[in-house]
Amino acid sequence: MNYSGAFRWSIAAVLLLTVGWKIANQPETQDYLKDDLIKFFERNHFNVVVTDEVVNYTPIIRATRASCDLQIATLIPDGSNRDLIRHLAAGTDRSFVVFRGTVYAQQPVFWTVLDYFWSKFLRELGLIKHITPVISVAVNSSCNGEGLPWGELERCFRKDPC
């Protein structure tokens, strides 16, 4: 096959642009998130264990209180790691997503992506400190994880310190 020089250069340009886009849009490190989550669960009288498993640059956190077991991990705003989270939470009875202090049965991908880009823009301008996290919570049947004061956690992400 004989390809023209323009076609070869266009393929090279597209490859460079896609690689550049991937490098420029690296996931945000969320070091603050682990500490804020630990403080939140300890304030709500949970025993907290940080595991060695890491999802989205944040370790999975296990919180227990009496017969209530929770497993907490962060989701990528575009929802691309939902299946991984489902696999990690396979031993639990149900799961839900916490985003901006509100509990959802499933990740509202449209809103989390939109909020991610908006938060990233505001952070670049210096108007906010952190990107809004999307949190996956898996719970056992004897636990009312949805009833925790998740709005309090949202205030921690917006202010510094928690």
Disulfide bonds with the S-S distance in Angstrom:
Cys68-Cys143 1.69
Cys156-Cys162 1.95
